[in-house]
Amino acid sequence: MPSESPSANPSRGCENIRTDCGWGIFNPWTCRCDCPVGICLDSNEQCYLTCAETINHNPFGGCSPGWDCPWFPDPISGHCKSEMHNTQNNGDIDKDHGLTSLHGPLGVSANIFRTSKQCCDVHFSGSATCLQESKDSHPPFPFPIHFPGTAEYRDFLPLEQQGRSKVWYPDLHNELNCVYGWNYETWMGSEKGYSENYLFPDPRDCCKKWYPNNSGCPYTGKPTNPEEDHAPYYSDYYPARGYYYPDFTLNSCGFGQDYPAWMGSDSYEKFYLFSRGGTCCSKYFPSVSKCPFEDESQFKLGYYWEKYQEDLPNEVAYPTIYDHTFYPDMKARVCINGTDYPSWMAEDKTYIQLYLYKNDPRGCCKYWFGETSADSCVHSIIQSTYVNTTLAVNMTAAYLEMWYPILEENKCMKDGRAPSWMTNDGYADWFLFRTRSSCCASFGC
């Protein structure tokens, strides 16, 4: 079950997986990086590649605030927040270092975080209250806290919201009818004189006041007010409900939780999110016959990351998660599987992005040797070795265990008699190899 802490017994272990995600956050339940709006996974499975795929779809659609939604800094409140519709803090371009690398802009600073503590440490390090204020800004977890009558229950509504009760009120944006519920817009009950005109104990009074010519008043279905539905003190602890929304790329209305993040923020939800497909279609695509193009029957409620998680029965073993590293061998014109790459390839983040590819041999081959050579490169991957970098190693002894070329004979040997100059710094990376294949590929055999 998800929680802010990755130690909450995720369904699989990720201990062997590198967890640096660039501008994204690591997901401990799927063992991969989740990227913010406008950023996609690169060939290194990190969030560094700028893309357009997620501009019109919220990659965190359906996440629960404070649970599996990312955290981001909110300078106005002075602490961090966790919300599903975050459009302002997906990564900031550093104006002084906004350069462009082969994998995307280098000057983007990660502004989403896996936990509130990580966010507070980076953006509000001088605040003694950031962590607690951040956690207080969303509903508490786990589940028992939400159920009245249990020992764990506590009322987490703000004082100004605790007096709410179910009433009849006019839905001014979606149903255009009187509806029944507690999720009316805050101003309807907070401003002096407004409540008597907007909140009614009797539906007949509401209909008479607002929709006297509507024979179908009141509306007895479930009311929808996304602005209040998504408020941190009302939103569900299980992933939020789906809505109909206009998909302007398909010229029709879709249904789900992954609508553009901006449609669910800054009061845009009043105009773009609907509980019924017909309302969405009549407003935005009245002449389109195939509208909506999807509905509730095609929608599966769940966590946002279940969209890409393997859908296997509980009794079936999940596939092994590998942590392979591929790097290019320029002489052999092929990629090598192993961690015996030259030390300079890992000297800084830029080199790591360019030369080291996690679990993506095709990405390595395609980038370094071209699209036309990708297939042959993948089929010719050289299997090398994985070096345990946590152990102290006698480098001279280690070098003598490697393959080296006999230049005048066009062959490679592994007899512990490599010329001493090949073991010197600056030469070993080019003349000593973990496998005969990589040695022969470079010098011929």
Secondary structure, 3 states (H helix, E strand, C coil): CCCCCCCCCCCCCCCCCCCCCECCEEECCCCEEECCCCEEECCCCCEEEECCCCCCCCCCCCCCCCCCCCEEEECCCCEEEECCCCCCCCCEECCCCCCEECCEECCEECCCECCHHHHHHHHCCCCCCHHHHHHHCCCCCCHHHHCCCCCCCCCCCCHHHCCCCCEEEEECCCCCEEEEECCCCHHHHHCCCCHHHHCECCHHHHHHHHCCCCCCCCCCCCCCCHHHHCCCCCCCCCCCCCEEEEECCCCEEEEECCCCHHHHCCCCHHHHCECCHHHHHHHHCCCCCCCCCCCHHHCCCCCHHHHCCCCCCCCCCCCCCCCCEEEEECCCCEEEECCCCCHHHHCCHHHHHHHCEECCHHHHHHHHHCHHHHHHHHHCCEECCCCCCCCCCCHHHHHHCCEEEEHHHCEEECCCCCCHHHHCCCCHHHHCECCHHHHHHHHCC
